[in-house]
Amino acid sequence: MPSTPELAGSGQLTDLVGRALEEARRQGASECEADASVSRGLSVSVRLGEVDTVEYQRARGLAVTVYFGKRKGSASTADLAPQAVLETVAKACAIARYTAEDPYAGLVEPAALARDIPDLDLDHPWELTPEQAIELARSCEAAGLAVDARVSNSEGGSVGSQRHSGVYGNSLGFLAGYSSTSHSLSCSLIAEDDAGMQRDHWYSVARDPADLDAAAEVGRIAGERALARLGARRLTTRKAPVAFTPDVARGLIGHFIGAIRGSSQYRKASFLLGAAGSQVFPAYLQMHERPHLPKGLASSPFDQEGAATHDRELVRDGVLDGYVLGSYSARRLGLKTTGNAGGIHNLIVAASGGGLGPAEFLARLGRGLLVTELLGQGVNGVTGDYSRGASGFWVEHGAIQHPVQEVTIAGNLKSMYLDIAAVGSDTDARGAIRTPSLLISEMTIAGE
């Protein structure tokens, strides 16, 4: 994706935010904040060697929030022309004058603002033409189809490249921005035998295109995963240990983050209500937030309110250290922001003594289910009740016996977290949550 003058620097966006803040003050706002951004992307997909889609994406926007005392108004626009900026600010001010007062409304506390903005090496434009992207997608898919004759069909190979530039400013004197990129390769393939068809996929994502896995490697893994699922069968209903591979374990930890998010806490809509300071995981389990990892997919020098991000031990020896807060939820709870307005930044899940290797992990599972895919949305964030469709592999004596499909796994997240019996060494870094394989000592498996 070629770089463009519009995305090459943040000077124009900085001026735009500055004008919006100045106009808000002129119209009488006691506090104000503005966020301007532009992005551009290219995505290509092929199926069975033929081009399926070629898409250019381009977006831009300005969001303005103003405060008249404790009354708040927000407005946004995709038109960055000077007159549109003035009109957007005017609309935000008009809304604020008629909204009810909220005692918790306002900008982040000045002491929390980021003072030094580190360069986290997040911006790596990819000089990728559509023709080059098509060839990459083709080679990715072709490598998967070449794995075995039974890998006979495809849902496609895809290549994506995006670049985003954003600037945030507020009336406390904060004004900063940065550019970032995200590039990806993916492939989804179908294997078929006399028993039927099975689908699986694989992908690679990185800030820097040089850090992507080779297209042939992504395709090969996708093909091997689809092939391994042939002959899948159901299980009889039972209770057994259940292990989650890293890519599905990420969702398990995501439910934890949702439960300790400030909004879930002050709304009293969490199965971990008031859990700060209590044992939530086994004593050997740690969770570190590392917002400043170079090239990290969730790295950021400051959050959506301009608050500084910082290293944090979110779970120490299984004990929850605190919540995930922006300034509004922090005030609702009588606490301080944790620099998490907008989400978590590179949460790393690890065991204090190190994780188990693949063979050791399966040996620890012994006789149970290894889950590689989850279906459905059967998670209650208030009670922690958990019920998801699942597929994967049945393991006995620490060795995979056969693929499994059409079963449901069920439990309660609060007890599931405490029942994590083992952690792997295979951490998956392809997201905001970096987690290895996780083993739950017992869950209900509903099948035939």
C-alpha positions as CSV (number, residue, x, y, z in Angstrom):
1,M,0.0,0.0,0.0
2,P,1.8,3.2,-1.1
3,S,2.3,5.9,1.4
4,T,0.6,9.2,0.7
5,P,1.2,12.8,1.7
6,E,-2.1,12.7,3.6
7,L,-0.8,9.9,5.8
8,A,2.9,10.8,5.8
9,G,2.7,13.2,8.7
10,S,0.3,14.4,11.3
11,G,0.7,18.2,10.7
12,Q,-2.6,18.7,9.0
13,L,-4.4,16.6,11.5
14,T,-2.8,18.5,14.3
15,D,-3.9,21.8,12.8
16,L,-7.4,20.4,12.4
17,V,-7.7,19.3,16.0
18,G,-6.3,22.7,17.1
19,R,-9.0,24.6,15.2
20,A,-11.7,22.4,16.6
21,L,-10.5,23.0,20.2
22,E,-10.2,26.7,19.6
23,E,-13.7,26.9,18.2
24,A,-15.2,25.0,21.1
25,R,-13.6,27.4,23.6
26,R,-14.9,30.3,21.5
27,Q,-18.4,28.9,21.8
28,G,-18.2,28.7,25.5
29,A,-17.2,25.1,26.3
30,S,-15.5,24.8,29.7
31,E,-13.6,21.7,28.5
32,C,-13.2,20.1,25.1
33,E,-11.5,17.3,23.2
34,A,-11.1,16.3,19.6
35,D,-9.8,13.3,17.7
36,A,-9.0,13.5,13.9
37,S,-7.8,10.5,11.8
38,V,-7.3,9.4,8.3
39,S,-6.7,5.8,7.1
40,R,-6.2,4.0,3.9
41,G,-6.0,0.3,3.1
42,L,-5.8,-2.3,0.4
43,S,-7.4,-5.8,0.7
44,V,-7.3,-8.6,-1.9
45,S,-8.8,-12.0,-1.9
46,V,-8.6,-14.9,-4.4
47,R,-10.4,-18.2,-4.6
48,L,-9.1,-21.2,-6.5
49,G,-6.6,-18.9,-8.1
50,E,-9.1,-16.5,-9.5
51,V,-9.4,-12.9,-8.2
52,D,-12.4,-12.6,-5.9
53,T,-12.1,-9.0,-4.6
54,V,-9.8,-6.1,-4.8
55,E,-10.8,-3.3,-2.5
56,Y,-9.3,0.1,-1.6
57,Q,-10.5,1.5,1.7
58,R,-10.2,5.1,2.7
59,A,-11.7,6.8,5.8
60,R,-11.3,10.0,7.6
61,G,-13.1,11.6,10.5
62,L,-13.2,14.2,13.2
63,A,-14.9,13.5,16.6
64,V,-15.5,16.4,19.0
65,T,-16.7,16.3,22.6
66,V,-17.4,19.4,24.6
67,Y,-18.4,20.0,28.2
68,F,-20.4,22.8,29.6
69,G,-19.7,22.2,33.3
70,K,-21.0,18.6,33.7
71,R,-23.1,18.6,30.6
72,K,-21.6,16.7,27.6
73,G,-22.1,16.8,23.9
74,S,-20.5,15.0,21.1
75,A,-20.6,15.2,17.3
76,S,-18.6,13.7,14.4
77,T,-18.0,14.2,10.7
78,A,-16.2,12.6,7.8
79,D,-15.9,16.1,6.2
80,L,-12.6,17.7,7.2
81,A,-13.2,21.0,5.4
82,P,-12.9,24.1,7.6
83,Q,-16.6,24.9,7.5
84,A,-17.5,21.3,8.4
85,V,-15.2,21.5,11.4
86,L,-17.0,24.6,12.7
87,E,-20.4,23.1,12.1
88,T,-19.4,19.9,14.0
89,V,-18.2,21.9,17.0
90,A,-21.5,23.9,16.9
91,K,-23.5,20.7,16.9
92,A,-21.6,19.3,19.9
93,C,-22.1,22.5,21.8
94,A,-25.8,22.6,21.0
95,I,-26.2,19.0,22.3
96,A,-24.3,19.8,25.5
97,R,-26.5,22.7,26.4
98,Y,-29.6,20.4,26.5
99,T,-28.2,17.3,28.1
100,A,-28.6,16.4,31.8
101,E,-25.7,17.0,34.1
102,D,-23.5,14.0,34.8
103,P,-21.3,14.5,37.9
104,Y,-18.7,12.1,36.5
105,A,-18.4,13.7,33.1
106,G,-15.2,15.5,32.1
107,L,-11.7,15.1,30.7
108,V,-9.1,12.9,32.2
109,E,-7.2,14.3,35.2
110,P,-4.3,16.4,34.1
111,A,-1.8,14.4,36.2
112,A,-2.6,11.3,34.1
113,L,-1.7,12.9,30.7
114,A,1.2,11.5,28.8
115,R,4.1,13.8,29.0
116,D,6.7,11.9,26.9
117,I,5.5,10.2,23.7
118,P,7.8,7.2,23.0
119,D,8.3,6.0,19.4
120,L,7.0,2.5,19.5
121,D,8.0,1.6,15.9
122,L,4.4,1.1,14.8
123,D,4.5,2.6,11.3
124,H,5.7,0.4,8.5
125,P,4.0,1.2,5.2
126,W,4.0,-1.6,2.6
127,E,4.7,-0.6,-0.9
128,L,2.3,-3.2,-2.2
129,T,0.5,-3.0,-5.5
130,P,-2.8,-4.9,-6.2
131,E,-0.9,-7.2,-8.6
132,Q,1.6,-8.1,-5.9
133,A,-1.1,-8.7,-3.4
134,I,-3.0,-10.9,-5.8
135,E,0.2,-13.0,-6.4
136,L,0.8,-13.3,-2.6
137,A,-2.8,-14.5,-2.0
138,R,-2.5,-17.0,-4.9
139,S,0.7,-18.4,-3.6
140,C,-0.7,-18.7,-0.1
141,E,-3.8,-20.6,-1.3
142,A,-1.8,-22.7,-3.7
143,A,0.6,-23.9,-0.9
144,G,-2.4,-25.0,1.1
145,L,-4.1,-26.9,-1.8
146,A,-0.8,-28.6,-2.5
147,V,-0.7,-30.2,1.0
148,D,-2.8,-33.2,0.1
149,A,-5.2,-34.1,-2.7
150,R,-8.0,-34.2,-0.1
151,V,-7.6,-30.4,0.4
152,S,-9.7,-29.9,-2.6
153,N,-11.5,-26.6,-2.2
154,S,-11.0,-23.2,-0.8
155,E,-12.8,-20.3,0.8
156,G,-9.9,-18.1,-0.4
157,G,-6.5,-16.6,0.3
158,S,-6.4,-12.9,1.4
159,V,-3.9,-10.1,1.8
160,G,-4.6,-6.9,3.7
161,S,-2.6,-3.7,4.4
162,Q,-3.8,-0.7,6.3
163,R,-2.2,2.5,7.5
164,H,-3.8,4.9,10.0
165,S,-2.8,8.3,11.3
166,G,-4.5,9.9,14.2
167,V,-4.2,13.0,16.4
168,Y,-5.9,13.6,19.8
169,G,-6.0,16.9,21.7
170,N,-7.9,18.4,24.6
171,S,-8.2,21.7,26.4
172,L,-5.8,20.6,29.1
173,G,-3.0,21.3,26.6
174,F,-2.5,17.8,25.3
175,L,-2.0,17.5,21.6
176,A,-0.2,14.4,20.1
177,G,-0.6,11.8,17.5
178,Y,1.1,9.0,15.6
179,S,0.8,6.7,12.6
180,S,0.5,2.9,12.6
181,T,0.2,0.1,10.1
182,S,-1.3,-3.4,10.2
183,H,-0.7,-6.1,7.5
184,S,-2.1,-9.6,7.2
185,L,-2.0,-12.8,5.2
186,S,-4.7,-15.4,5.6
187,C,-6.1,-18.6,4.0
188,S,-9.2,-20.7,4.6
189,L,-9.3,-24.2,3.0
190,I,-11.7,-27.2,2.8
191,A,-10.6,-30.8,3.0
192,E,-12.9,-33.6,1.8
193,D,-13.1,-37.4,2.1
194,D,-15.8,-40.1,2.1
195,A,-17.0,-38.9,5.5
196,G,-17.6,-35.3,4.5
197,M,-16.0,-31.9,4.4
198,Q,-14.0,-30.0,7.0
199,R,-12.8,-26.4,6.9
200,D,-10.0,-24.6,8.7
201,H,-7.8,-21.5,8.4
202,W,-4.6,-19.8,9.4
203,Y,-3.3,-16.2,9.3
204,S,-0.4,-14.0,10.1
205,V,-0.6,-10.3,11.1
206,A,2.1,-7.8,11.9
207,R,2.9,-4.1,12.0
208,D,5.9,-4.6,9.7
209,P,5.3,-6.6,6.5
210,A,8.8,-8.1,7.0
211,D,7.5,-9.8,10.1
212,L,4.7,-11.6,8.4
213,D,5.0,-15.4,8.0
214,A,5.8,-16.5,4.5
215,A,2.7,-16.8,2.3
216,A,3.5,-20.5,1.6
217,E,3.8,-21.2,5.3
218,V,0.4,-19.7,6.1
219,G,-1.2,-21.7,3.3
220,R,0.5,-24.9,4.4
221,I,-0.6,-24.6,8.0
222,A,-4.2,-23.9,6.8
223,G,-4.2,-27.0,4.6
224,E,-2.7,-29.2,7.4
225,R,-5.3,-27.9,9.9
226,A,-8.2,-28.7,7.5
227,L,-6.8,-32.1,6.7
228,A,-6.4,-33.0,10.4
229,R,-10.1,-32.4,11.0
230,L,-11.2,-35.1,8.5
231,G,-13.1,-38.0,10.2
232,A,-14.3,-35.8,13.0
233,R,-16.9,-37.4,15.3
234,R,-19.0,-36.5,18.3
235,L,-18.4,-37.5,21.9
236,T,-20.8,-38.9,24.4
237,T,-21.8,-36.5,27.2
238,R,-19.2,-36.5,30.0
239,K,-17.0,-34.5,32.3
240,A,-13.4,-34.2,31.4
241,P,-10.4,-31.9,31.2
242,V,-10.6,-29.3,28.4
243,A,-7.6,-27.5,26.9
244,F,-7.8,-24.4,24.7
245,T,-5.2,-23.7,22.0
246,P,-3.7,-20.2,22.1
247,D,-6.0,-18.7,19.4
248,V,-9.1,-19.8,21.3
249,A,-7.7,-19.2,24.8
250,R,-7.5,-15.5,23.8
251,G,-11.3,-15.3,23.9
252,L,-11.3,-17.0,27.3
253,I,-9.1,-14.2,28.7
254,G,-11.1,-11.7,26.8
255,H,-14.2,-12.6,28.9
256,F,-12.0,-11.9,32.0
257,I,-11.1,-8.4,30.7
258,G,-14.7,-7.7,30.0
259,A,-15.6,-8.6,33.6
260,I,-13.0,-6.3,35.1
261,R,-13.7,-3.4,32.8
262,G,-14.8,-0.3,34.6
263,S,-18.2,-0.1,32.9
264,S,-19.0,-3.7,33.9
265,Q,-18.0,-2.9,37.5
266,Y,-20.0,0.3,38.1
267,R,-23.0,-1.1,36.3
268,K,-22.7,-4.2,38.6
269,A,-22.9,-6.4,35.5
270,S,-19.9,-8.6,36.2
271,F,-19.3,-12.1,37.5
272,L,-16.1,-10.6,39.1
273,L,-17.8,-7.7,40.8
274,G,-15.5,-6.2,43.4
275,A,-12.9,-8.8,42.8
276,A,-9.9,-6.5,43.0
277,G,-7.4,-7.9,45.6
278,S,-8.9,-11.4,45.5
279,Q,-7.6,-14.7,44.1
280,V,-9.1,-15.1,40.6
281,F,-6.5,-17.5,39.0
282,P,-4.1,-20.1,40.4
283,A,-1.1,-18.7,42.3
284,Y,1.3,-19.5,39.5
285,L,-0.5,-17.5,36.8
286,Q,0.6,-13.9,36.0
287,M,-0.8,-11.3,33.6
288,H,1.4,-8.4,32.5
289,E,0.3,-5.4,30.5
290,R,3.1,-4.1,28.3
291,P,1.8,-1.1,26.2
292,H,5.2,0.0,24.9
293,L,6.4,-3.2,23.1
294,P,8.0,-2.1,19.8
295,K,5.8,-3.1,16.9
296,G,3.2,-4.6,19.3
297,L,-0.2,-5.0,17.7
298,A,-1.8,-3.3,20.8
299,S,1.0,-0.9,21.7
300,S,0.2,2.7,22.3
301,P,2.0,5.6,24.0
302,F,-1.3,7.0,25.3
303,D,-4.9,5.9,25.5
304,Q,-8.0,7.5,23.8
305,E,-8.1,10.3,26.4
306,G,-4.4,11.2,26.3
307,A,-3.6,9.3,29.5
308,A,-0.2,7.8,29.6
309,T,0.0,4.0,29.2
310,H,2.4,2.1,31.4
311,D,3.6,-1.3,32.3
312,R,1.3,-3.0,34.8
313,E,0.9,-6.3,36.7
314,L,-2.8,-6.9,36.2
315,V,-2.7,-10.3,37.9
316,R,0.0,-11.1,40.3
317,D,0.3,-14.7,41.7
318,G,-3.3,-15.2,40.6
319,V,-4.6,-12.2,42.5
320,L,-6.4,-9.4,40.6
321,D,-4.5,-6.2,41.1
322,G,-7.2,-3.8,39.9
323,Y,-9.6,-3.0,37.1
324,V,-9.3,-1.8,33.5
325,L,-10.3,1.9,33.6
326,G,-10.8,5.0,31.7
327,S,-11.4,8.3,33.5
328,Y,-15.2,8.1,33.5
329,S,-15.4,4.6,34.9
330,A,-12.6,5.4,37.4
331,R,-14.6,8.4,38.7
332,R,-17.7,6.2,39.0
333,L,-15.7,3.8,41.1
334,G,-13.8,6.4,43.2
335,L,-10.5,5.3,41.5
336,K,-7.9,6.7,39.1
337,T,-7.7,5.9,35.4
338,T,-5.4,3.1,34.5
339,G,-4.7,4.4,30.9
340,N,-7.1,1.9,29.4
341,A,-9.7,4.1,27.7
342,G,-10.2,2.2,24.5
343,G,-9.0,-1.2,25.8
344,I,-6.1,-3.3,26.9
345,H,-2.5,-2.9,25.6
346,N,-0.6,-6.1,25.0
347,L,-1.7,-8.3,27.9
348,I,0.7,-11.2,28.3
349,V,-0.5,-14.3,30.1
350,A,2.2,-16.5,31.6
351,A,3.1,-19.0,34.2
352,S,5.6,-18.0,36.8
353,G,7.8,-21.1,36.3
354,G,7.4,-21.0,32.5
355,G,4.9,-22.9,30.3
356,L,4.9,-26.5,29.3
357,G,6.1,-27.6,25.9
358,P,3.6,-29.1,23.5
359,A,4.3,-32.7,24.4
360,E,4.3,-32.0,28.1
361,F,1.1,-30.0,27.8
362,L,-0.8,-32.9,26.1
363,A,0.6,-35.3,28.7
364,R,-0.8,-33.1,31.4
365,L,-4.1,-33.1,29.6
366,G,-4.0,-36.9,29.7
367,R,-7.5,-37.8,28.7
368,G,-9.6,-34.9,27.5
369,L,-10.6,-32.5,24.8
370,L,-8.3,-30.1,23.0
371,V,-10.4,-27.3,21.6
372,T,-9.3,-25.6,18.4
373,E,-12.5,-23.8,17.5
374,L,-15.4,-22.3,19.4
375,L,-18.9,-21.5,18.0
376,G,-21.8,-19.4,19.3
377,Q,-22.0,-16.7,21.9
378,G,-23.2,-18.5,25.0
379,V,-21.4,-16.4,27.6
380,N,-23.2,-14.6,30.4
381,G,-21.0,-11.7,31.6
382,V,-23.1,-11.2,34.8
383,T,-23.2,-14.8,36.1
384,G,-20.1,-16.2,34.3
385,D,-22.1,-19.1,32.9
386,Y,-20.2,-20.4,29.9
387,S,-21.6,-22.6,27.1
388,R,-20.0,-22.7,23.6
389,G,-20.1,-25.0,20.7
390,A,-16.7,-26.6,20.1
391,S,-14.6,-28.7,17.8
392,G,-11.0,-30.0,18.2
393,F,-9.3,-33.3,19.1
394,W,-9.9,-36.0,21.7
395,V,-6.7,-36.9,23.6
396,E,-5.9,-40.0,25.5
397,H,-2.6,-40.9,27.3
398,G,-1.3,-37.5,26.1
399,A,-1.7,-38.3,22.4
400,I,-4.3,-37.1,19.9
401,Q,-6.7,-39.9,19.0
402,H,-9.2,-38.4,16.6
403,P,-10.9,-35.0,15.6
404,V,-14.1,-34.0,17.4
405,Q,-17.0,-31.9,16.2
406,E,-20.5,-30.9,17.2
407,V,-20.0,-30.9,21.0
408,T,-20.8,-28.2,23.6
409,I,-18.5,-27.3,26.5
410,A,-20.0,-25.7,29.6
411,G,-18.9,-24.4,32.9
412,N,-18.7,-21.2,34.9
413,L,-15.9,-18.7,34.1
414,K,-15.3,-17.9,37.8
415,S,-14.5,-21.5,38.7
416,M,-12.9,-22.2,35.3
417,Y,-10.2,-19.5,35.9
418,L,-9.4,-21.0,39.3
419,D,-9.3,-24.4,37.7
420,I,-6.6,-23.6,35.1
421,A,-4.3,-26.6,35.7
422,A,-1.6,-25.9,33.2
423,V,-0.3,-23.3,30.8
424,G,1.6,-23.9,27.6
425,S,4.8,-22.2,26.2
426,D,3.2,-21.5,22.8
427,T,2.1,-17.9,23.3
428,D,0.2,-16.4,20.4
429,A,1.2,-12.7,19.9
430,R,-1.4,-12.0,17.1
431,G,-3.6,-9.7,19.1
432,A,-4.1,-7.4,22.1
433,I,-4.1,-10.5,24.4
434,R,-1.1,-12.7,24.2
435,T,-1.9,-16.1,25.7
436,P,-0.6,-19.6,25.4
437,S,-2.6,-22.8,25.6
438,L,-4.7,-23.2,28.7
439,L,-5.9,-26.4,30.4
440,I,-9.1,-26.4,32.6
441,S,-9.1,-29.3,35.0
442,E,-12.8,-30.2,34.3
443,M,-15.7,-29.0,32.2
444,T,-19.0,-30.6,31.1
445,I,-18.8,-31.8,27.5
446,A,-22.3,-32.3,26.0
447,G,-22.5,-34.5,22.9
448,E,-24.5,-37.6,22.0
